[in-house]
Amino acid sequence: MIQLKRWITGLVALPFIILLIFLGGPFLFFLLVYVVGLLALWEYFRIIYNPQDRLVSAPARSSNLNRQNSSAPIFQVLAFITGTLIMWSAYKNTFEMILGFIALTLILSGLIALVQFKSNPFVFERAAQQILGIIYIPVLLSYVVLIRNGINGADWIFSVLFIVFAGDTSAYYAGSYLGRHKLCPAVSPNKTIEGALGGLAANLGMGAILKCFFLAKSPWGLSILLFLVIGVAGQVGDLFESVIKRSANVKDSGGILPGHGGMLDRIDALLFVAPVAYFFKEYML
């Protein structure tokens, strides 16, 4: 049943995404990325600010969380505001403004921490988690917008997304049917070395196919390197999100996508891939 939901969700979303990439224009694509970013950021805070600690009794956990989360709302509001400004800056192709808003987030978070530290000794931890969330989601997603707004942006976005999706899907099935050796059991017990290798093979295969149609002028050597780096970065991004969820004892970031979990579960690989692809596009290919 889970696999059926997974395929139905993918088949329904796929035509919509393709149309939006090629026919929607930069602004509609930015709106899609923006909505995805806000949903993922909300899921991130849901995980980070509401951990499930089974080793602590319910009353003690509730009291502890109440103290820790007393500063959470203001950090969340700040994150949504600055996250919006960061992604809008990417749409306007003003990279300097992205750096400026990151700095502004740090300054304002520091000010909040100073004011609240006396009454809430956990405020520094909350500030650090909020800053990580800003860099992890709005900043990294901004690279998707920057790629789309550049030369041949639609072709690049289409290629990157399909390379990532192919690797993610192949890693899942290769691991399910062929997996024997654990990749990183402390972080994700179900992921295997065989699954990771199957994902990388799919990254290379899909990348080679798409290169012939969308990146024909790119040299093969650098293109293969790009496909491999995308595969590795995507798997690291997947595992990094697993670290976040495992630290909070949460299985999925949410349930908004049937068969896929939450929005953050769906874009975790893309978040780490986007800056890599942007670097290759702008400086190497």
C-alpha positions as CSV (number, residue, x, y, z in Angstrom):
1,M,0.0,0.0,0.0
2,I,2.8,2.4,0.9
3,Q,4.5,1.7,-2.5
4,L,1.3,2.3,-4.3
5,K,0.8,5.6,-2.6
6,R,4.4,6.5,-3.4
7,W,4.0,5.8,-7.1
8,I,0.6,7.6,-7.3
9,T,2.0,10.7,-5.6
10,G,4.9,10.7,-8.0
11,L,2.9,10.2,-11.1
12,V,0.4,12.9,-10.1
13,A,3.1,15.5,-9.2
14,L,5.5,14.7,-12.1
15,P,3.5,16.3,-15.0
16,F,2.8,19.4,-12.9
17,I,6.5,19.9,-12.1
18,I,7.5,19.4,-15.7
19,L,5.0,21.9,-17.0
20,L,6.0,24.4,-14.3
21,I,9.7,24.1,-15.1
22,F,9.3,24.7,-18.9
23,L,6.1,26.7,-19.3
24,G,5.5,28.4,-15.9
25,G,8.3,30.9,-16.2
26,P,10.8,32.0,-13.5
27,F,8.2,33.6,-11.2
28,L,5.8,30.7,-11.0
29,F,8.7,28.4,-10.4
30,F,9.9,30.7,-7.7
31,L,6.5,30.5,-6.1
32,L,6.6,26.7,-6.1
33,V,10.1,26.7,-4.5
34,Y,8.9,29.3,-2.0
35,V,5.9,27.2,-0.9
36,V,8.0,24.1,-0.7
37,G,10.6,26.0,1.4
38,L,8.0,27.3,3.9
39,L,6.5,23.8,4.3
40,A,9.9,22.2,4.8
41,L,10.9,24.9,7.3
42,W,7.7,24.4,9.2
43,E,8.4,20.6,9.3
44,Y,12.0,21.3,10.5
45,F,10.8,23.4,13.4
46,R,8.2,20.7,14.2
47,I,11.0,18.2,14.5
48,I,13.5,20.3,16.3
49,Y,11.2,22.1,18.8
50,N,9.1,19.0,19.6
51,P,11.5,16.1,20.1
52,Q,10.0,12.8,21.4
53,D,12.3,11.6,24.2
54,R,11.1,8.2,25.3
55,L,13.7,8.0,28.0
56,V,12.2,10.8,30.0
57,S,8.9,10.6,31.8
58,A,5.9,12.5,30.3
59,P,5.6,15.1,33.1
60,A,9.3,15.8,33.1
61,R,9.5,16.0,29.4
62,S,6.5,18.4,29.2
63,S,8.1,20.7,31.8
64,N,11.4,20.6,30.1
65,L,9.9,21.3,26.7
66,N,7.8,24.2,28.0
67,R,11.0,25.9,29.2
68,Q,12.9,25.2,26.1
69,N,10.1,26.3,23.8
70,S,9.2,29.5,25.5
71,S,11.4,31.3,23.0
72,A,10.5,29.1,20.0
73,P,7.6,31.2,18.5
74,I,9.7,34.3,18.1
75,F,12.5,32.4,16.5
76,Q,10.1,30.7,14.1
77,V,8.5,34.0,13.1
78,L,12.0,35.4,12.5
79,A,12.9,32.4,10.4
80,F,9.8,32.6,8.2
81,I,10.4,36.3,7.6
82,T,14.1,36.1,6.8
83,G,13.6,32.9,4.9
84,T,11.1,34.6,2.7
85,L,13.5,37.5,2.1
86,I,16.4,35.1,1.3
87,M,14.4,33.2,-1.3
88,W,13.1,36.5,-2.8
89,S,16.7,37.8,-3.0
90,A,17.6,34.6,-5.0
91,Y,14.7,35.3,-7.4
92,K,16.0,38.8,-7.9
93,N,19.5,37.4,-8.5
94,T,21.0,39.5,-5.6
95,F,23.4,37.1,-3.9
96,E,24.8,39.8,-1.8
97,M,21.3,40.3,-0.2
98,I,21.2,36.6,0.7
99,L,24.4,37.0,2.7
100,G,23.0,40.2,4.2
101,F,19.8,38.5,5.4
102,I,21.8,35.6,6.9
103,A,23.9,38.1,8.8
104,L,20.7,39.9,9.9
105,T,19.2,36.6,11.2
106,L,22.3,36.0,13.2
107,I,22.3,39.5,14.7
108,L,18.6,39.4,15.6
109,S,18.9,35.9,17.0
110,G,21.8,37.0,19.2
111,L,19.7,40.0,20.4
112,I,16.8,37.7,21.3
113,A,19.2,35.3,23.1
114,L,20.7,38.1,25.2
115,V,17.3,39.4,26.3
116,Q,15.9,36.0,27.2
117,F,18.9,34.1,28.5
118,K,18.3,35.0,32.2
119,S,14.8,33.5,32.2
120,N,15.5,30.7,29.6
121,P,19.0,29.1,29.7
122,F,17.9,27.0,26.6
123,V,17.6,30.1,24.4
124,F,21.1,29.8,22.9
125,E,20.3,26.2,21.7
126,R,17.0,27.4,20.1
127,A,18.8,30.3,18.4
128,A,21.5,28.0,17.0
129,Q,18.8,25.6,15.7
130,Q,16.9,28.4,14.1
131,I,20.0,29.7,12.3
132,L,20.8,26.1,11.1
133,G,17.2,25.9,9.8
134,I,17.6,29.1,7.8
135,I,20.9,28.0,6.2
136,Y,19.6,24.4,5.7
137,I,16.4,25.2,3.9
138,P,15.9,28.8,2.5
139,V,19.5,29.3,1.7
140,L,20.1,26.0,0.1
141,L,16.8,26.1,-1.8
142,S,17.8,29.5,-3.1
143,Y,20.4,27.8,-5.3
144,V,17.5,26.1,-7.1
145,V,16.0,29.5,-7.9
146,L,19.4,30.8,-9.0
147,I,19.9,27.9,-11.3
148,R,16.4,28.4,-12.9
149,N,17.0,32.1,-13.4
150,G,20.4,31.5,-15.2
151,I,21.2,30.6,-18.8
152,N,19.5,27.4,-19.8
153,G,18.0,27.3,-16.3
154,A,15.0,25.2,-17.2
155,D,17.1,22.5,-18.8
156,W,19.4,22.4,-15.8
157,I,16.6,22.2,-13.2
158,F,14.9,19.4,-15.2
159,S,18.2,17.5,-15.4
160,V,19.1,18.0,-11.8
161,L,15.7,17.0,-10.5
162,F,15.5,13.8,-12.6
163,I,19.1,12.8,-11.7
164,V,18.3,13.2,-8.0
165,F,14.9,11.4,-8.3
166,A,16.4,8.5,-10.3
167,G,19.2,8.1,-7.8
168,D,16.8,8.3,-4.8
169,T,14.4,5.7,-6.3
170,S,17.1,3.3,-7.4
171,A,18.8,3.5,-4.1
172,Y,15.5,2.6,-2.4
173,Y,14.8,-0.5,-4.5
174,A,18.4,-1.6,-4.8
175,G,18.7,-1.5,-1.0
176,S,15.3,-3.2,-0.6
177,Y,16.1,-6.2,-2.8
178,L,19.9,-6.4,-2.8
179,G,21.0,-4.7,0.4
180,R,23.2,-6.7,2.7
181,H,25.8,-4.3,4.2
182,K,24.7,-1.4,6.3
183,L,25.8,2.0,5.1
184,C,25.4,4.1,8.2
185,P,23.4,2.1,10.8
186,A,23.7,4.7,13.6
187,V,21.9,7.2,11.5
188,S,19.7,5.2,9.1
189,P,19.5,1.4,9.8
190,N,17.7,0.7,6.6
191,K,20.2,2.2,4.2
192,T,22.8,-0.1,2.7
193,I,26.0,0.1,0.7
194,E,24.3,-1.8,-2.2
195,G,21.5,0.8,-2.2
196,A,24.0,3.6,-2.3
197,L,25.8,2.1,-5.2
198,G,22.6,1.4,-7.0
199,G,21.6,5.1,-6.5
200,L,25.0,6.3,-7.9
201,A,24.6,4.0,-10.9
202,A,21.2,5.5,-11.6
203,N,22.6,9.0,-11.2
204,L,25.2,8.2,-13.9
205,G,22.7,6.5,-16.2
206,M,20.1,9.2,-16.0
207,G,22.7,11.9,-16.2
208,A,24.2,10.4,-19.4
209,I,20.8,10.3,-21.0
210,L,19.8,13.8,-20.1
211,K,23.2,15.2,-21.1
212,C,22.5,14.1,-24.7
213,F,19.3,16.2,-24.8
214,F,19.8,19.1,-22.4
215,L,23.5,19.5,-21.7
216,A,25.0,18.5,-25.1
217,K,27.7,21.1,-25.1
218,S,29.1,20.1,-21.7
219,P,32.3,17.9,-21.8
220,W,31.8,14.3,-20.9
221,G,34.5,14.2,-18.3
222,L,33.2,17.1,-16.2
223,S,29.6,15.9,-16.8
224,I,30.3,12.5,-15.3
225,L,32.0,14.1,-12.4
226,L,28.9,16.3,-11.9
227,F,26.6,13.3,-11.9
228,L,28.7,11.5,-9.4
229,V,29.0,14.5,-7.1
230,I,25.3,15.0,-7.4
231,G,24.7,11.4,-6.3
232,V,27.1,11.7,-3.3
233,A,25.7,15.0,-2.2
234,G,22.2,13.8,-2.5
235,Q,22.9,10.8,-0.3
236,V,24.7,12.9,2.3
237,G,21.7,15.3,2.3
238,D,19.4,12.3,2.9
239,L,21.5,11.1,5.8
240,F,21.8,14.6,7.2
241,E,18.0,14.8,7.5
242,S,18.1,11.4,9.1
243,V,20.5,12.8,11.7
244,I,18.0,15.6,12.5
245,K,15.1,13.2,12.8
246,R,16.9,10.6,14.8
247,S,18.2,13.2,17.2
248,A,14.5,14.1,17.9
249,N,13.3,10.5,17.7
250,V,11.0,11.3,14.7
251,K,10.4,8.9,11.8
252,D,9.1,11.3,9.2
253,S,9.2,15.0,8.9
254,G,5.4,15.0,8.1
255,G,2.7,13.3,6.2
256,I,1.8,15.9,3.5
257,L,3.0,13.6,0.6
258,P,1.3,10.1,0.8
259,G,4.0,7.4,0.6
260,H,6.8,9.9,0.8
261,G,6.4,11.4,4.3
262,G,6.8,15.1,4.6
263,M,8.1,17.8,2.3
264,L,11.5,17.8,3.9
265,D,11.7,14.1,3.4
266,R,11.2,14.7,-0.3
267,I,13.7,17.5,-0.8
268,D,16.5,16.5,1.6
269,A,18.8,15.3,-1.2
270,L,18.0,18.3,-3.4
271,L,19.0,20.7,-0.6
272,F,22.6,19.4,-0.7
273,V,22.6,18.9,-4.5
274,A,21.5,22.4,-5.4
275,P,24.6,24.4,-4.4
276,V,26.8,21.7,-6.1
277,A,24.9,21.9,-9.3
278,Y,25.0,25.7,-9.2
279,F,28.8,25.7,-8.8
280,F,29.3,23.3,-11.7
281,K,26.9,25.3,-13.9
282,E,28.4,28.7,-13.2
283,Y,32.1,27.9,-12.9
284,M,33.0,24.5,-14.5
285,L,30.6,23.7,-17.4
